[in-house]
Amino acid sequence: MNQLVHFANNKAETEAGKESGRTNDPARTMAEILAVATHEFADKGLSGARIDEIAAATRTSKRMIYYYFGSKDGLYLAVLEEAYKRMRAIEADLQLDDLAPVAALRKLVEFTYDHHRDNEDFIRLVMNENIQRGDYLRQSKNIQALNSNAIESVRAVYERGVLQGVFRAGLDPVDIHSAISAFTFFNVSNRHTFGVIFKDRASLGKAETLQREHVVELILRFVSHSIKA
């Protein structure tokens, strides 16, 4: 029975590939669909995004997209998970344990600032999902695990800092993570309205409503007894 199901799936995939003129490379095809869908959902939101446009841009078909992701909602959720997964994977390679607590926290804040500034689609996706009240992300079986490591990284750095006497005790690592996210997220999410209201802060390039070094200083002052950034 399992062999029949496997055969049927392979046949459906092959036919979908022939229909779109693509070679049979599932991993590459899915990666391309996710990349294009990320921008489509970030730019237009869940309701405005069109599967037809994603299919055309990736030289696939709606049939193939539905084969891989089940539905438009399934693709949207996969895009959300992949966006968080990419960020956390890079974050995990920062090797914060090799640095002194202050240097480690600085590196984490700088990474988050740079990631958000250079990945506006990620910010837009999160903004759109908040409009959906987190309903789709709540359906994810992986999102908690993907983000738990981020909190553990902050916890490890913070606890080392407390033991060494450079960070004040009594803070929740989630609050530290939230503060980092708040400053670096606002920097991108509000840059257009901020630029209109305060014309001297308008940016034609990447988001710099808040300067990188100022964000680092704000976070270090938040967690520290008395320290210069």
CYANA upper distance limits for C-alpha pairs under 8 A (distance plus 0.5 A):
  1 MET  CA      5 VAL  CA      6.93
  2 ASN  CA      6 HIS  CA      6.62
  3 GLN  CA      7 PHE  CA      6.54
  4 LEU  CA      8 ALA  CA      6.60
  5 VAL  CA      9 ASN  CA      6.65
  6 HIS  CA     10 ASN  CA      6.68
  7 PHE  CA     11 LYS  CA      6.58
  8 ALA  CA     12 ALA  CA      6.64
  9 ASN  CA     13 GLU  CA      6.64
 10 ASN  CA     14 THR  CA      6.54
 11 LYS  CA     15 GLU  CA      6.59
 12 ALA  CA     16 ALA  CA      6.58
 12 ALA  CA     67 TYR  CA      8.48
 13 GLU  CA     17 GLY  CA      6.61
 13 GLU  CA     24 ASN  CA      8.31
 13 GLU  CA     64 MET  CA      7.55
 13 GLU  CA     67 TYR  CA      7.83
 14 THR  CA     18 LYS  CA      6.70
 14 THR  CA     24 ASN  CA      7.10
 15 GLU  CA     19 GLU  CA      6.55
 16 ALA  CA     20 SER  CA      6.96
 16 ALA  CA     61 SER  CA      7.69
 16 ALA  CA     63 ARG  CA      6.93
 16 ALA  CA     64 MET  CA      5.79
 17 GLY  CA     21 GLY  CA      6.47
 17 GLY  CA     22 ARG  CA      5.65
 17 GLY  CA     23 THR  CA      6.82
 17 GLY  CA     24 ASN  CA      6.68
 17 GLY  CA     60 THR  CA      7.87
 17 GLY  CA     64 MET  CA      7.66
 18 LYS  CA     22 ARG  CA      6.82
 18 LYS  CA     23 THR  CA      8.15
 19 GLU  CA     60 THR  CA      8.47
 19 GLU  CA     61 SER  CA      7.77
 20 SER  CA     59 ARG  CA      6.70
 20 SER  CA     60 THR  CA      5.37
 20 SER  CA     61 SER  CA      6.25
 21 GLY  CA     59 ARG  CA      8.11
 21 GLY  CA     60 THR  CA      8.14
 22 ARG  CA     59 ARG  CA      7.87
 22 ARG  CA     60 THR  CA      7.65
 25 ASP  CA     29 THR  CA      6.56
 26 PRO  CA     30 MET  CA      6.49
 27 ALA  CA     31 ALA  CA      6.67
 28 ARG  CA     32 GLU  CA      6.70
 29 THR  CA     33 ILE  CA      6.69
 30 MET  CA     34 LEU  CA      6.60
 30 MET  CA     68 TYR  CA      7.78
 31 ALA  CA     35 ALA  CA      6.67
 32 GLU  CA     36 VAL  CA      6.80
 32 GLU  CA     58 THR  CA      6.97
 33 ILE  CA     37 ALA  CA      6.37
 33 ILE  CA     54 ILE  CA      7.47
 33 ILE  CA     55 ALA  CA      8.15
 33 ILE  CA     58 THR  CA      6.69
 33 ILE  CA     65 ILE  CA      8.06
 34 LEU  CA     38 THR  CA      6.36
 34 LEU  CA     75 LEU  CA      8.18
 34 LEU  CA     78 ALA  CA      8.07
 34 LEU  CA     79 VAL  CA      6.38
 34 LEU  CA     82 GLU  CA      8.42
 35 ALA  CA     39 HIS  CA      7.42
 36 VAL  CA     40 GLU  CA      6.83
 36 VAL  CA     54 ILE  CA      6.70
 36 VAL  CA     57 ALA  CA      7.62
 36 VAL  CA     58 THR  CA      7.65
 37 ALA  CA     41 PHE  CA      6.44
 37 ALA  CA     54 ILE  CA      6.48
 37 ALA  CA     75 LEU  CA      8.25
 37 ALA  CA     76 TYR  CA      8.17
 37 ALA  CA     79 VAL  CA      7.47
 38 THR  CA     42 ALA  CA      6.47
 38 THR  CA     79 VAL  CA      6.27
 38 THR  CA    121 ASP  CA      7.53
 38 THR  CA    125 LEU  CA      8.34
 39 HIS  CA     43 ASP  CA      6.33
 39 HIS  CA    121 ASP  CA      6.63
 40 GLU  CA     44 LYS  CA      6.49
 40 GLU  CA     45 GLY  CA      7.98
 40 GLU  CA     49 ALA  CA      6.21
 40 GLU  CA     50 ARG  CA      8.15
 40 GLU  CA     54 ILE  CA      7.76
 41 PHE  CA     45 GLY  CA      5.14
 41 PHE  CA     46 LEU  CA      6.14
 41 PHE  CA     48 GLY  CA      8.16
 41 PHE  CA     49 ALA  CA      6.00
 41 PHE  CA     76 TYR  CA      7.71
 41 PHE  CA    125 LEU  CA      7.35
 42 ALA  CA    121 ASP  CA      5.75
 42 ALA  CA    122 PHE  CA      7.77
 42 ALA  CA    124 ARG  CA      5.52
 42 ALA  CA    125 LEU  CA      5.30
 42 ALA  CA    128 ASN  CA      7.80
 43 ASP  CA     49 ALA  CA      8.44
 43 ASP  CA    121 ASP  CA      7.92
 43 ASP  CA    124 ARG  CA      7.71
 44 LYS  CA     48 GLY  CA      5.36
 44 LYS  CA     49 ALA  CA      5.80
 45 GLY  CA     49 ALA  CA      6.45
 45 GLY  CA    125 LEU  CA      8.03
 45 GLY  CA    128 ASN  CA      6.36
 46 LEU  CA     73 ASP  CA      8.47
 46 LEU  CA     76 TYR  CA      7.59
 46 LEU  CA    128 ASN  CA      8.09
 50 ARG  CA     54 ILE  CA      7.12
 51 ILE  CA     55 ALA  CA      6.57
 51 ILE  CA     62 LYS  CA      6.96
 51 ILE  CA     72 LYS  CA      7.49
 52 ASP  CA     56 ALA  CA      6.67
 52 ASP  CA     61 SER  CA      8.15
 52 ASP  CA     62 LYS  CA      6.92
 53 GLU  CA     57 ALA  CA      6.60
 54 ILE  CA     58 THR  CA      6.74
 55 ALA  CA     59 ARG  CA      6.36
 55 ALA  CA     60 THR  CA      5.34
 55 ALA  CA     61 SER  CA      5.51
 55 ALA  CA     62 LYS  CA      6.38
 55 ALA  CA     65 ILE  CA      7.82
 56 ALA  CA     60 THR  CA      6.91
 56 ALA  CA     61 SER  CA      7.73
 60 THR  CA     64 MET  CA      6.97
 60 THR  CA     65 ILE  CA      7.93
 61 SER  CA     65 ILE  CA      6.92
 62 LYS  CA     66 TYR  CA      6.60
 63 ARG  CA     67 TYR  CA      6.54
 64 MET  CA     68 TYR  CA      6.84
 65 ILE  CA     69 PHE  CA      6.48
 65 ILE  CA     70 GLY  CA      7.94
 65 ILE  CA     71 SER  CA      8.25
 65 ILE  CA     75 LEU  CA      8.43
 66 TYR  CA     70 GLY  CA      4.96
 66 TYR  CA     71 SER  CA      5.69
 66 TYR  CA     72 LYS  CA      7.94
 69 PHE  CA     74 GLY  CA      5.79
 69 PHE  CA     75 LEU  CA      5.72
 69 PHE  CA     78 ALA  CA      8.13
 70 GLY  CA     74 GLY  CA      6.21
 70 GLY  CA     75 LEU  CA      7.85
 71 SER  CA     75 LEU  CA      6.78
 72 LYS  CA     76 TYR  CA      6.70
 73 ASP  CA     77 LEU  CA      6.72
 73 ASP  CA    136 TYR  CA      8.46
 74 GLY  CA     78 ALA  CA      6.69
 75 LEU  CA     79 VAL  CA      6.65
 76 TYR  CA     80 LEU  CA      6.89
 77 LEU  CA     81 GLU  CA      6.75
 77 LEU  CA    136 TYR  CA      6.77
 77 LEU  CA    137 LEU  CA      7.13
 77 LEU  CA    140 SER  CA      7.74
 78 ALA  CA     82 GLU  CA      6.54
 79 VAL  CA     83 ALA  CA      6.64
 80 LEU  CA     84 TYR  CA      7.02
 80 LEU  CA    125 LEU  CA      7.60
 80 LEU  CA    137 LEU  CA      7.76
 81 GLU  CA     85 LYS  CA      6.49
 81 GLU  CA    137 LEU  CA      8.46
 81 GLU  CA    140 SER  CA      8.17
 81 GLU  CA    142 ASN  CA      7.98
 81 GLU  CA    143 ILE  CA      7.06
 82 GLU  CA     86 ARG  CA      6.57
 83 ALA  CA     87 MET  CA      7.01
 83 ALA  CA    122 PHE  CA      6.95
 84 TYR  CA     88 ARG  CA      6.62
 84 TYR  CA    143 ILE  CA      8.38
 84 TYR  CA    146 LEU  CA      7.60
 84 TYR  CA    147 ASN  CA      8.17
 85 LYS  CA     89 ALA  CA      6.49
 85 LYS  CA    146 LEU  CA      6.82
 86 ARG  CA     90 ILE  CA      6.95
 87 MET  CA     91 GLU  CA      6.66
 87 MET  CA    115 HIS  CA      8.18
 88 ARG  CA     92 ALA  CA      6.51
 88 ARG  CA    146 LEU  CA      7.44
 88 ARG  CA    147 ASN  CA      7.62
 88 ARG  CA    149 ASN  CA      8.24
 88 ARG  CA    150 ALA  CA      7.35
 89 ALA  CA     93 ASP  CA      7.27
 90 ILE  CA     94 LEU  CA      7.47
 91 GLU  CA    108 LEU  CA      8.21
 91 GLU  CA    111 PHE  CA      8.13
 91 GLU  CA    150 ALA  CA      8.17
 92 ALA  CA    149 ASN  CA      8.45
 92 ALA  CA    150 ALA  CA      8.46
 94 LEU  CA    107 LYS  CA      8.36
 94 LEU  CA    108 LEU  CA      8.18
 95 GLN  CA     99 LEU  CA      8.11
 96 LEU  CA    104 ALA  CA      5.57
 96 LEU  CA    105 LEU  CA      8.41
 96 LEU  CA    107 LYS  CA      8.27
 96 LEU  CA    108 LEU  CA      8.32
 96 LEU  CA    153 SER  CA      8.27
 96 LEU  CA    157 VAL  CA      7.87
 97 ASP  CA    104 ALA  CA      7.92
 97 ASP  CA    156 ALA  CA      8.44
 97 ASP  CA    157 VAL  CA      7.85
 99 LEU  CA    103 ALA  CA      6.43
 99 LEU  CA    104 ALA  CA      5.73
100 ALA  CA    104 ALA  CA      6.39
101 PRO  CA    105 LEU  CA      6.60
101 PRO  CA    157 VAL  CA      5.94
101 PRO  CA    158 TYR  CA      7.39
101 PRO  CA    160 ARG  CA      6.75
101 PRO  CA    161 GLY  CA      5.58
101 PRO  CA    166 VAL  CA      8.46
102 VAL  CA    106 ARG  CA      6.61
102 VAL  CA    161 GLY  CA      7.73
102 VAL  CA    166 VAL  CA      8.22
102 VAL  CA    220 LEU  CA      8.04
103 ALA  CA    107 LYS  CA      6.65
104 ALA  CA    108 LEU  CA      6.76
104 ALA  CA    157 VAL  CA      7.21
105 LEU  CA    109 VAL  CA      6.70
105 LEU  CA    154 VAL  CA      8.25
105 LEU  CA    157 VAL  CA      7.24
105 LEU  CA    158 TYR  CA      8.49
105 LEU  CA    220 LEU  CA      8.16
106 ARG  CA    110 GLU  CA      6.60
106 ARG  CA    216 VAL  CA      6.60
106 ARG  CA    220 LEU  CA      8.04
107 LYS  CA    111 PHE  CA      6.52
108 LEU  CA    112 THR  CA      6.72
109 VAL  CA    113 TYR  CA      6.57
109 VAL  CA    180 ILE  CA      6.91
109 VAL  CA    215 VAL  CA      8.14
109 VAL  CA    216 VAL  CA      6.55
109 VAL  CA    219 ILE  CA      8.37
110 GLU  CA    114 ASP  CA      6.58
110 GLU  CA    212 ARG  CA      7.45
110 GLU  CA    216 VAL  CA      7.41
111 PHE  CA    115 HIS  CA      6.44
112 THR  CA    116 HIS  CA      6.62
112 THR  CA    180 ILE  CA      8.10
112 THR  CA    181 SER  CA      8.10
112 THR  CA    184 THR  CA      7.23
113 TYR  CA    117 ARG  CA      6.56
113 TYR  CA    184 THR  CA      5.57
113 TYR  CA    212 ARG  CA      7.25
114 ASP  CA    118 ASP  CA      6.45
115 HIS  CA    119 ASN  CA      6.39
116 HIS  CA    120 GLU  CA      6.76
116 HIS  CA    122 PHE  CA      7.65
116 HIS  CA    123 ILE  CA      7.22
116 HIS  CA    184 THR  CA      7.04
116 HIS  CA    185 PHE  CA      7.10
116 HIS  CA    188 VAL  CA      7.39
117 ARG  CA    184 THR  CA      8.27
117 ARG  CA    187 ASN  CA      7.96
117 ARG  CA    188 VAL  CA      6.63
117 ARG  CA    206 LYS  CA      6.86
117 ARG  CA    207 ALA  CA      6.15
117 ARG  CA    208 GLU  CA      8.25
118 ASP  CA    206 LYS  CA      7.66
119 ASN  CA    123 ILE  CA      7.57
120 GLU  CA    124 ARG  CA      6.75
120 GLU  CA    188 VAL  CA      7.29
121 ASP  CA    125 LEU  CA      6.56
122 PHE  CA    126 VAL  CA      6.85
123 ILE  CA    127 MET  CA      6.64
123 ILE  CA    185 PHE  CA      7.35
123 ILE  CA    188 VAL  CA      7.58
123 ILE  CA    189 SER  CA      7.01
124 ARG  CA    128 ASN  CA      6.53
124 ARG  CA    189 SER  CA      7.82
125 LEU  CA    129 GLU  CA      6.63
126 VAL  CA    130 ASN  CA      6.68
127 MET  CA    131 ILE  CA      6.97
127 MET  CA    189 SER  CA      8.33
128 ASN  CA    132 GLN  CA      7.02
129 GLU  CA    133 ARG  CA      6.82
129 GLU  CA    134 GLY  CA      5.85
129 GLU  CA    135 ASP  CA      8.05
129 GLU  CA    136 TYR  CA      7.82
129 GLU  CA    137 LEU  CA      7.95
130 ASN  CA    134 GLY  CA      5.84
132 GLN  CA    136 TYR  CA      7.93
134 GLY  CA    138 ARG  CA      6.46
135 ASP  CA    139 GLN  CA      7.35
136 TYR  CA    140 SER  CA      7.61
137 LEU  CA    143 ILE  CA      7.69
142 ASN  CA    146 LEU  CA      6.61
143 ILE  CA    147 ASN  CA      6.78
144 GLN  CA    148 SER  CA      6.45
145 ALA  CA    149 ASN  CA      7.62
146 LEU  CA    150 ALA  CA      8.42
147 ASN  CA    151 ILE  CA      7.46
148 SER  CA    152 GLU  CA      6.87
149 ASN  CA    153 SER  CA      6.64
150 ALA  CA    154 VAL  CA      7.02
151 ILE  CA    155 ARG  CA      6.56
151 ILE  CA    173 PRO  CA      6.84
151 ILE  CA    174 VAL  CA      6.78
151 ILE  CA    177 HIS  CA      7.34
152 GLU  CA    156 ALA  CA      6.55
152 GLU  CA    173 PRO  CA      8.46
153 SER  CA    157 VAL  CA      6.87
154 VAL  CA    158 TYR  CA      6.46
154 VAL  CA    173 PRO  CA      6.37
154 VAL  CA    176 ILE  CA      7.95
154 VAL  CA    177 HIS  CA      7.36
155 ARG  CA    159 GLU  CA      6.43
155 ARG  CA    173 PRO  CA      5.72
156 ALA  CA    160 ARG  CA      6.74
157 VAL  CA    161 GLY  CA      6.76
158 TYR  CA    162 VAL  CA      6.74
158 TYR  CA    167 PHE  CA      7.43
158 TYR  CA    173 PRO  CA      7.76
159 GLU  CA    163 LEU  CA      6.70
160 ARG  CA    164 GLN  CA      6.70
161 GLY  CA    165 GLY  CA      6.61
161 GLY  CA    166 VAL  CA      5.79
161 GLY  CA    167 PHE  CA      5.45
162 VAL  CA    166 VAL  CA      6.52
162 VAL  CA    167 PHE  CA      5.17
162 VAL  CA    168 ARG  CA      6.44
162 VAL  CA    169 ALA  CA      6.41
166 VAL  CA    224 SER  CA      6.51
166 VAL  CA    225 HIS  CA      7.10
166 VAL  CA    227 ILE  CA      8.43
167 PHE  CA    223 VAL  CA      5.94
167 PHE  CA    224 SER  CA      4.80
167 PHE  CA    225 HIS  CA      6.51
168 ARG  CA    223 VAL  CA      6.50
168 ARG  CA    224 SER  CA      5.90
168 ARG  CA    225 HIS  CA      6.01
171 LEU  CA    175 ASP  CA      7.61
171 LEU  CA    176 ILE  CA      8.00
171 LEU  CA    223 VAL  CA      8.13
172 ASP  CA    176 ILE  CA      7.15
173 PRO  CA    177 HIS  CA      6.65
174 VAL  CA    178 SER  CA      6.48
175 ASP  CA    179 ALA  CA      6.63
176 ILE  CA    180 ILE  CA      6.85
176 ILE  CA    219 ILE  CA      8.28
176 ILE  CA    223 VAL  CA      8.23
177 HIS  CA    181 SER  CA      6.66
178 SER  CA    182 ALA  CA      6.42
179 ALA  CA    183 PHE  CA      6.90
179 ALA  CA    219 ILE  CA      7.67
180 ILE  CA    184 THR  CA      6.73
180 ILE  CA    215 VAL  CA      8.49
180 ILE  CA    219 ILE  CA      7.27
181 SER  CA    185 PHE  CA      6.05
182 ALA  CA    186 PHE  CA      6.49
183 PHE  CA    187 ASN  CA      6.76
183 PHE  CA    210 LEU  CA      8.26
183 PHE  CA    215 VAL  CA      7.12
184 THR  CA    188 VAL  CA      7.59
184 THR  CA    215 VAL  CA      8.03
185 PHE  CA    189 SER  CA      6.49
186 PHE  CA    190 ASN  CA      5.98
186 PHE  CA    191 ARG  CA      7.99
187 ASN  CA    191 ARG  CA      6.56
187 ASN  CA    207 ALA  CA      6.63
187 ASN  CA    208 GLU  CA      6.83
187 ASN  CA    209 THR  CA      5.78
187 ASN  CA    210 LEU  CA      6.22
188 VAL  CA    207 ALA  CA      5.86
188 VAL  CA    208 GLU  CA      8.19
188 VAL  CA    209 THR  CA      8.10
190 ASN  CA    194 PHE  CA      6.31
191 ARG  CA    195 GLY  CA      6.30
191 ARG  CA    202 ALA  CA      7.86
191 ARG  CA    203 SER  CA      8.11
191 ARG  CA    207 ALA  CA      6.67
191 ARG  CA    208 GLU  CA      8.12
191 ARG  CA    209 THR  CA      6.42
192 HIS  CA    196 VAL  CA      6.84
192 HIS  CA    202 ALA  CA      7.76
193 THR  CA    197 ILE  CA      6.75
194 PHE  CA    198 PHE  CA      6.27
194 PHE  CA    199 LYS  CA      8.33
194 PHE  CA    201 ARG  CA      7.61
194 PHE  CA    202 ALA  CA      7.59
194 PHE  CA    209 THR  CA      8.03
195 GLY  CA    199 LYS  CA      5.70
195 GLY  CA    200 ASP  CA      7.78
195 GLY  CA    201 ARG  CA      5.77
195 GLY  CA    202 ALA  CA      4.22
195 GLY  CA    203 SER  CA      7.23
195 GLY  CA    209 THR  CA      8.47
196 VAL  CA    202 ALA  CA      7.18
198 PHE  CA    202 ALA  CA      7.39
201 ARG  CA    209 THR  CA      6.80
202 ALA  CA    209 THR  CA      8.22
203 SER  CA    207 ALA  CA      6.99
203 SER  CA    208 GLU  CA      7.43
203 SER  CA    209 THR  CA      8.22
208 GLU  CA    212 ARG  CA      8.15
210 LEU  CA    214 HIS  CA      7.35
210 LEU  CA    215 VAL  CA      7.33
211 GLN  CA    215 VAL  CA      6.98
212 ARG  CA    216 VAL  CA      6.93
213 GLU  CA    217 GLU  CA      6.68
214 HIS  CA    218 LEU  CA      6.63
215 VAL  CA    219 ILE  CA      6.85
216 VAL  CA    220 LEU  CA      6.68
216 VAL  CA    229 ALA  CA      7.51
217 GLU  CA    221 ARG  CA      6.50
217 GLU  CA    228 LYS  CA      8.00
217 GLU  CA    229 ALA  CA      5.46
218 LEU  CA    222 PHE  CA      6.67
219 ILE  CA    223 VAL  CA      7.00
220 LEU  CA    224 SER  CA      6.38
220 LEU  CA    227 ILE  CA      7.84
220 LEU  CA    228 LYS  CA      8.48
220 LEU  CA    229 ALA  CA      6.96
221 ARG  CA    225 HIS  CA      7.96
221 ARG  CA    226 SER  CA      7.45
221 ARG  CA    227 ILE  CA      7.08
221 ARG  CA    228 LYS  CA      8.19
221 ARG  CA    229 ALA  CA      8.16
